[in-house]
Amino acid sequence: MIIIGVIIFILIVVFLYLENNLIEVTKIEVDLDKDIGGFEGYRIVHLSDLHNKKFGDNQDKIIRILENLNPDIIFFTGDLIDSRRKGIDNGIALLDRASKLAEVYYITGNHEERTERYLDLYKELKKINIDILEDSKKTVSKNGYELSIVGLRDSSIQGLYGENISATLSKFQLEEKDINILLAHRPSYIDYYSKYPFDLVFSGHAHGGQIRLPVIGGLLSPGQGLLPKYDSGVYLEGKTRLIVSRGLGNSIFPQRILNRPEIILTILNSK
């Protein structure tokens, strides 16, 4: 009986370790109802919620995956670091190495807002030429076609809750013929994001519901509470698709269950 107990204990430990550390890649094909020209087959890698977690030496485990995914562009949708921990080096190392593979666009999450080290992080990311979008817009052009990327600074930083989000998003001139993308940490405000001509919204924050239950889905999410509506995957609101990453790290609750860390590859196509 003791031997059986030891074996069961070891199996549980291994299972829990893998749940926190074995990264899954989710591939999403998006068919846009418009002519996207040179962006046909465009490969977007979406990372989120690292919380300064380390995946191998110098983030080797993540970088090897990114190399195989061959991204055209990389988005990071907040919580690169964790306000409960002082370190920022793992987050910087990830984006530094990722930026050697493709242009990286980064927005803040609620943890950047709460930490005393955000200014240090900001300066370091600027040194390695990361595109930090704080209520700002960048445009990528290919063969006469344009992809517009709007990055929303996390709502807790500026108090942009509810309808106040509209005051920020209404500043941007968006052409319906272009591919319009929003990076916004919190998925629960999709009702507001979808009022604007965004084809895609990339979000994180929900951690996949932390513990995922068969059929039911995520159990608990920051900002959404029990049985969150937007915790993982693709959601359609009007003409806007919301893509929610389960993220890479953990924060208050240290364990993922049936909810491994995730990297999303989104491939753009036209209908």
Secondary structure, 3 states (H helix, E strand, C coil): CHHHHHHHHHHHHHHHHHHHHCCEEEEEEEEECCCCHHHCCCEEEEECCCCCCCCCHHHHHHHHHHHHHCCCEEEEECCCCCCCCCCCHHHHHHHHHHCCCCEEEEECCHHHHHCCCHHHHHHHHHHCCCEECCCEEEEEEECCEEEEEEECCCHHHHCCCCCHHHHHHCCCCCCCCCEEEEECCCHHHHHHHCCCCCCEEEECCCHHHCEEECCCEECEECCCEECCCCCCEEEEECCEEEEECCCCCCCCCCCCECCCCEEEEEEEEEC
